[in-house]
């Protein structure tokens, strides 16, 4: 029996096979044939797609439905001794329509049309509504370069696209090209397919298959409409290749550091892999090949020597016995940002860098502006410290604020042969203080203004905790460091917000404790309790329910001072935040307000297992921002003298009014007795998070979401 076959290189789910018959002669030879799909190179031993098929006289082609039959080989045979003649054979995988997501759209041509409060932007073609459409205005007739740029959030293998035109001919698409890019912006576009036969005058869905491309970033480039005017499509749909069991899949990233990350993947047992290739790049650079590459049996690899805070695209390719490609998977991930720690004290300051961020820098010669002030270092960190008036520290003043700045300077590594590897390093840092004359001590005291933001990293997930003060109850704008100390009257309201930002969508934030003291020390006296054990203590405290949610809390409270305080009445608010998983019934967030007596009772009633969890070691991180000062009417009317010195540029860390404590749990006991901690730590049994660094330099003051 004669047969024909094609080797697809790997096992795939086959949707259909299109067989084209000869038109010049011999058409009757395909009156009875069979289509086989399977993993055997012996065509006729593989399962059939249906029964016997026939191409009738004058028929050019026939489509045979294979219903997702899986196999590496697709073959055609005759169940008799005869001559097999074929003109062309097309094999199609099983398409799966992607669920539309308007957030895919990250760019488009023109300016979207706005009418009746509705913006007809490119996202409308992915909203599942045929009554809306994209209308890019501001382009001339015959512009022929309209585009929509997409980020599918992960690599997808597309094999089809469907277009719904508006149906008026004037604005209907006639020709388009689908392009892909293996990197984020700046994109490098590659044509995947050009479609020239899009019909106008109809709003029905038109589907186009017969191509295949794999990427995360895609662009629909419309190069012609039926009348030359801007296109107004109502919907676009994308189809991907249905995943099979025989492939590379589940590319994940873990142990993400500032200069390395680990990739893991799943390889089907049916793949006969003889070697891997791993290619990676970041925007604006050429690809690099990992050497040595992963071994054939590996399912994990660590890539080192990466840049901090940089998005990389990785493509893992598997090769078979004849060095043919038998599998490929791509993904994108960003290395961790460098966390620089700046420590500000009343008489000195220091900056600490992770050594991994100083690749190519000669740490032995790192110094401050005065090159005699050298760095100290360990295997993991490099620290430079100075007094506030030493080592070339620049000093400036701005109102009541004192700014001290210096600069960490490093030279590139020079090898013995004269080769220079690395680049010169320079990073400014600063500390900001508010100076107040303290009567009891008869001297000016510097009150620190730390940053309002802290980043915490757990594996690939990043958590940014913030605490801000706001000048109004709409919480639309935050105070910046230039506004401190914030001066208010005794009748004014204070507005502050707590927030956490995270890629996880199942978290909730809980305000466990808030209190006020006259300094950045939460243990200072006197103190005023605002929130205790999740319970509102201050009678004037109000939560803005309209703006608050799972990830942010917005409060207002009437301003206040401390009794019997002679010195300037600076007020710092310190808050402890707990972050929990919403689906954890035993979390501290779920317990809500838990007064002391109830908490004691809960400790005595809880099971041994519960006590054991509750006593796990917490990690607490505090942020500060401020301070604010409550002044009397006479003091408000009088001029405030400028005190102090200062200076600098802003790459450093500032100091505070609102002190935040973010509570996390490490799920390992570290030497503390269960009974000793059970009473104090009950309820603090959230999932584990690992704290990374103390703070991150930033000048941004966005409203916490």
N, C-alpha and C positions, 0 to 999 in steps of 0.2 A: 504494500500500500504506500503510495507516495505521501510525503508530508513536508511541511515547512514550519520553522520555529524561529522565535526571537528570544534572546537571553536578556532579561531586564536587569541583571546584575544582583538583584535581591528579591526576596519574596514580597509581593504587593497584593493589595486587594484590587481586583479588576472589576470595573463597572461594566464596560462594554468593549466589543471589538468590532471595528468597521472594516468590512472587506470590499474592495473595489474590483470589479470584474473588467476584463479586457473588452474594449469596444470595437476593435478592428476585426476580431474573429474569435472563434472557439468559445463563445459565451456559454455553450451548453456544458462545458466541462465542470462548471460550478453548480450544476443542478442538484448535486447531493454531496455535501461536505460537512465536516465536523470541526468544532473549535475546542481546543483543550487548554486547560490552565493547571499548572502544578509545579512541583519542585524537582521532578524527574526530567533528565535530559532526553529520556525516551518519550517522545511526544504522545504516542497512542496509549501509554500507560497512565497518563494524567486524566483527571476528571474532565467531563465534557460540560460545556455551557449549553444546556438544553439538549435536544436530540440532533437529528440531521437537519441541515439547512439547505436552501436552494435560492439561487438568483435567477429570477424569471427572465425570459428573452427581452432584451432591450433595457433591462434594469441595470443601472450603472453601479450601484452599491447596495449593501445590506448591512444593517446594524444588528449584531448578536448581543443580547443581554446576558452578562455573566453573573449578575446578582452578588458581587463582592467575593467571588471565588478567589482564593489566594494562591499565589504561585510565583516562581521566578521565571518559568518558561511559558510562553504563549505559543501554541502551535495550531496548524490547520492540516487536516488529513482528508484523504478520500477513502471511503470504506470499500474500495475496489481497486483493481489494477488498471490504472489509466494515467493520463498525463495531467498533472496539476499545474494550472497557469493562474497567476495572480498579477494584478496591476499594482495594487497598493494595499497595505494593511495598517490600520491605525488602532492603537491600544490605549484605552482610557482608564484611569484609576477611578476609585469610588469618590465622588465629590461630597463634601460636607459643607453646608452653608454656615459661615461664621455668624454668630449672633452680633447684630449691629451695635456699634458703640460710638455715639457722637464725639466722645473724648479722643477718639483716634486722630481727629483732624488737628494738626499742629501748624498748618500753613495753607494759604490759598491765594490766588490771584485776585486783583481788583479790590473794590470796597463793597461790602455787602449792602444790598438795598434794605432800607428800613421803612416800614409802613405800619401805622396803627400800633406802635410799640413793639412790633415784631421785627427781628433782624433776620433777614434771609441769607444766612451765612452758609459756609460749606458743610457745617455740621448737620444741616437739615437733610442732607441726602443719606444720613445714617440714623435718622430718628424713627424709621419704621412707619412714617406717615406720608402717604402719596399726595396729600393735600398741601404739603409744604415743599419748598424747592430752594435751590441755591441760585442767587442772582448777583453775580459779580459785576458791579458797575465801575465806571471810571476807566474802561478800556475802549479803544476805538473799534470800529467795525473791521473785520478781517484781522483782528489782533492775533488770532490763531496760536495763542500761547497761554491758554487758561489752564490752571493746574490746581490740584488738591494734594497736599502732602500729608501722609498718614504715618503714625507711629502705632503699630499694633501691640506694643508693650512687650512682645516676645516674638521670636522668630517663627514664621509660618510658611509652609509650602503651599502656594496658591496655584490652582489649576483651572480656575474659572472666574469670570466676572459677569454680572448682570447689570444692565442699564435700563432705567425707566426715563425716557424723555418726557418733556412737558406735553408734547403732542401738537404744538402749533406750527411746526416746520421752521418758523422764523428763528427760534432759539434751540432747535434740536441738534444734538451731537451727530456729526457725520463720520468723523475719524478721530480716533484717540490712540495713544500709546500708553501701556502700563509699564512703569519702570520700577526698579528696586535699587536700594543702596545698602551696603553691608556695614555702613558706619553712620553715626548720627551727624548732625550739622557740624562742619560743612559736608553735605551729602555728595557722594560720587554716584551719579545715576547711570544705570545700565538698562537698556531696553530689554524687556521680556517678551512683549508681543505688541504688534500694531494691528488694530482692527479698522478696516476701511468700509465695511458694509453696514454701518448702523443706520437703520431706517428712520426717516422723519415722518411727521404727521401721525404718529401713534404714541400713546402713552403706555402701551403694554410692555411688559418685561421682555428684554432681549438678552439672551444668554450666549456667552462666547467661551468656548473651551479650546483644548488643543495646545495648551502651553503649560509650562511648569517653572516656577521660580521660588527660591527660599530666601527670606530676609525678614527683618523686623520693620524696616522703613520702606515705604512704597509711595509712588506718585502717579496719579492719573493726569496725563498731559493731553489736553484736548486741542488738537491742531486744526480742526475744521468743524464749523456748523453748517447747516443746510442753507442759511441765508447770510452767514458771515457775522451775525450779531452774537453777543455774549450767550453762553449756554445756560439753560435753566433746568437741569435734570432734577427730578423729584426724588429718586432713590438710586443707590448703588448697593450691590450685594457682592460679597466675595466668597469664593469657594476654596476650601483647602483639601489637600489629599488626605483621605481618611487614614488614620494611623493604623499600622499593622503590628503584629507581634514580633515581626522580624525586622528590627531597625535599631538605631540609636535613639534614646529618648531620655527624658527626665534630667536634662542638664541643669545642675544646681550649683550654687556658689556658697562657700562657707569659709570660716577662718579668715575673714576679710581684714587685712591690715593696711597700713599706709603704703607698703611697698610690695605686697604679695597677696594672693588669694588662692584658695583651693577649689578645683572644679571636680564635680562628681557626675557620673552618668550611668545609664543602664544600657547594656548591650544584649540583644536577644541571643539566646543560646544557639539559635540557628545560623547566626552569622559566623562564617569561617574567616576570622580576621587574621591577617598575616602581619599587618603593621598599622599604626595610627600616624596621623599628622595633625598637629595643633598649631593653628595660625592665629595671631592676635595683633591688634593695632588700636591706637586711639586716634581721634579726629586730627587730620592734618599730617599724618605720618604714613609711611609705607608699612606693609605687613611684616611681622617677624615670625619665624618658625621656631617653636620650642625645640631646644636641643639639649639632651636627648629627648625624643618624643615619648609619650606613654608606651609601655610594652603592650603586646597584643592582648594579654590577659588583664591589663589594668582597667580599673573603672574609676580611678581618681588620680589627680596630679596637682602639684602645687607650682604655680607660676610666680617667679620672683623677679625683682628688679623693676617693678612698676613704679609709676609716678603717683604721688599721693593726690587724693581728691580728683581722680581722672576717670572718665568713663572709657572702658575698653570693650571691644567687640571680639569674641572668641568664636572660631569655627573649628570643630573637631571632625576629622574625616577618617573613615575606616576603609582599608584597602584589602582586597581579596587575594586569592592565590596567584592570579595573573597580573597583580598590581592594579586591578580595576577598582574603581570606587564602588563600594557596596553599602555605604551609609554615611550620612553627614548630619550634623546638628550644630546650631549656632545659638549664641546668647550674649547678652550685654550686662555688664555689672560695673559699678564704680568703686574704686579703692577708697579706703577710709580717709577722712580729712585729718590733717595734722592738728593735734590739740596742743596748743602752747599754753603753759601755765605761768601766769604772772602773779607773784605774791607781793602784796603791798602792805607795809607796816609803817608805824609812825616815824621810824628813823632809818629804814632801809627798804630796798625792793630787790626782787630777783626775777629772772625769767628762766624757764626750763623747757628744753626741746627734747623730743625723742630722738635718739641717735639714728634711728632708721630714716628719719626725715633729712638727715645731713649727709646723704651719700655724696661722695666727692669733695667733702669739706674737711680741711685739716683741723680737727678738733683740738689738737695740741696748741695751736696758735690762735684759737678764737679769743676775742677780747671785746671790751667795751670801747666807747669813744676814746678813753684814755687807754692806750694799748698795753699799759702795765697791769691793767685789771684783767686777768686771765680767767678762763673757764675751769671749772672742776667737772669731772665726768665719771660715770660708771659705765658698765657694759650696755646700759639701756638709756641713759639720760645724760644731757649736757646742761649745766647750770652756770649762769653768770649772775653775780650779785654785787650790789653797791649800796653805800649810804646815800641818802637823798641829796647830799651836797659833795659827792665824791665821784671819781672815775669819769669826769667830764659830763656828769648829769646836767642836762639843760633845765632851767627853772623859769617858769613864767606864771603870771597870775591873770585870772579873768574873773573880776568881781570878787566874790568870796572864795572862789575856787583856786586851788593851787595844783599845778600840773608839773610833774617831774618826768622827764623822758630821757632815754638813753638808747643805745643801739648795739645790738649783737652783730659782730663783724667776723667773718671767716674767709680764709683764702682757699683756693682749690688745691687739691693734692697734686704735688709735683713729684713724679717718679725719678729714680736715680738716673734714668737715661734722658731726662729733660722733658718727657712727655707730661703735659698738663691734663689731668682728668678731673672734670668737675667744673664748676663756675664759681665766681666770687659770691659770697653769701652776705646778706645784710638784712637785718630785720629790726625795725624800731619797736620799742615797747614803752608804755607809760603808766603812771599811777596818778589818779586824780583824788584830791582831798578837799574837804571843806574845813576852813580854819575858824575856830570859835575861841574867844577868850574865856577861860574857865576861872571864875572868881576864886573858888576854893584852892586852886593850884597856882593862881596868879601868873598864868602863862597861856600862850596860844596852844591849843590842842588840835591836831589834824585828825579829822574824821574821814574815814575812807569812803569812796564811792565805787564799790565793785560792780561787775556786770549783772545784767538782769536775765541772762540766758546761760543755760548749761546743756551740753550735749552728752548723752549717755548712749553707749553702744552695746548691744547684745547680739553677737554673731553678725548677721547681715542687716539686722534691724537697728535703726538709729532712733533715739528718743530725744527730743529737744524740750526741756522744761523752761518755762519763762514765768516771770512775775513782773508786772508793770504797774505804774501809777498812771492815771488818766486825769486830765483837767476837767472832764465833764462826765455826766451820767450816761451819755450816749456811747462812751468807750470807743470813740472813733479815732482818737489820736493819743499817743503816749507821750509822757514827758521824756525828754532826752537828757543826757548827762549835763548839757549846758543849762538846764532849768533848775538844777539843784544848787543849794537847798530850796525846796519848794516852801514858800511862806504862805500860810493860811491863817484865817481868823478863827476864833473859837466857834463861830456859827457856821463855818463852811463844812461841806461834806468832802470826805476823802474817798477816792474811787480807785480800787486796785483789782487786778485780774490775775488768775492763775491758769496756766494752760500746759498741755503736753501735745507735741506733734509727733506722729509715728506712722510708718507705713502700715501698721497693723490696724484693722478696723473693728476689733472686738475689745477695746480697752475702755475703761472709764476712770475718771479722776475724782479723788475724794480729798477734801480739806480736813485733815485730822486735827491739827492744832494751829492756832494763830495767836500770838501775843505780841505786846509792844514793850520795848525797853528804851532807855536813853542812849544806847550805843549799839554797835553791831554785834555785841555779845548777847545771845538770847538768854543767858543765865544772869545777866546784870540785874541790879535792883535800883529803883522799884520797877515793877512790871504790871501791865494791865492785860488780863486774859480776854481774848476776843472769841476764839473758838477752842473748845476743850473736848477731846475725845469725840470729835465730830458733832458736838452740840454747840449751838449758838449761845454765847455767854453775854456778849454786849447787847443791850436792848435796842441800840440804834443800828445794828448790823442788818443790812438788807441784801438779799441775793437777787440779781436781775435774771429772772427766769426766762425772759424772752430771748436774751442773748446767750445765756449759759446752756451747756449741753454736756455730753459725755466727756469731751476732751477739754472743756474750758469752763471756768467759774468766774463770774464778775460780781464784785461786792462793792457796796457803799457803806460808809460809817461816818458818823459825826466826829469831827476833829476833837482832840483832847490833849491834855498835858498830864504831868505826874504831880502828885501832891508833894509839897515841901521841897521842891527842887529850886535851888538858888541859881545854879548855872544855867546857861542857855538851854531852853527846853527842846532839845532835838528829840525826835521820836522815830524809832525804827520799828517796823512791823516784821515779825518773823513767822513764817508759815511752814508747816510740815505737810507735804503732799504725799498721798499714797496712790499708786496706780495699780489697777486690778484688771483681771479679765472679767468681762461682763457675765460670762457663762459659768463663773466659779461661785457656787452657792455658799462656800465657806470663806469668801474673801472678806477683808475688813471693810471694803466699800459696801458690800451687801448688808453688813451689820448696821450701818448708819450711825446715828447718835447713840453712844453707849456711855452713859454716866458712870462715874467711878464705882458706885455701889453695885450697879448691874454688872460692871466689868469684873469686880471681885467675885460676885456670885457665879459668873460664867466660868471663871477660872476654877472654882471649887467643884463645879458640876461637870466639867468637860472630861471627855474620855482621855485615856493615856495617849492614844495616837494623836488626838487633837492638840494636846499639850506639847507633844514632841514636835509637831510642825510649828506651833506658835513660837517655840523658843529658838528657832533658827536665827542665825546672826543677820542683823540688818546692816545695810550700808546707807549712811545718811550723807547727803550733799547739800550744802547751803549756798544760796545765791543772795546777793544783796543789791539794793538800789535805793538811792536817796541821799541825805535824809530830808524830812520836812520839819518845819518849825512853826509852832503856833505862837503868834505874836498878838499883843494887845493893840488897841486902836492908836495909841500914841506912838508905839514902836513902829507900826506900819507906816505912819506918816513921816517918820524921821528918816534921814539918809543913813544907809548902812555903810560903814567905812570899809574900804578895800584892804584886805589883809593878805600878806604873804607874797610868795614868789612862785614861778612855775614855768612850764614850757612843753613843747613837744609835738610829735606827730602821733597819729593814732593807729598803732597796730597792736597795742597792748590791751590791758584789762583795766577797767575802771572800778569804782567802789560803791555805796548803796544806801538805800532806804528800806526797801522791802527785802527781807531775808527769806529765802526759800529753802526748805529741806525736802528733798525728794527721797522717799523711802523705798528701798528694794530689798529683796531677800536673796541670800545665797543659800542654796539648799544643802549646805554641809554645816554641821555643827563645828565650832572651832573652840572647843575647850571650856565653854561656859556650861554650868550645871543647869539641867532642865528645870529643876525646882526653883533655882535662883531667878530664872528669867520668865517663868510661866506667867506670873502676875503682870509684869510690865509689858510683855510682848504678845499677849493674847490677841488674836485677830490678825496679826501681821503675817498672814500665810499666803501672800500672793506668789505667783510663779517667779522663777528665778530670773534675775537680771544681773549682768556684770557691769560694774561701773568702770568707765574708761576716762581717765583724766579728770581734772578739776574744773576746767572752764575753757571757753573758746573765745578768742578775741573777736569782737564784732562791733560795728557801729550802727547796725540796723536796729530800728525800733518799731517793728510791725506790731499791729494789734494781734495778740495771741488768739489763735483760732480754737 
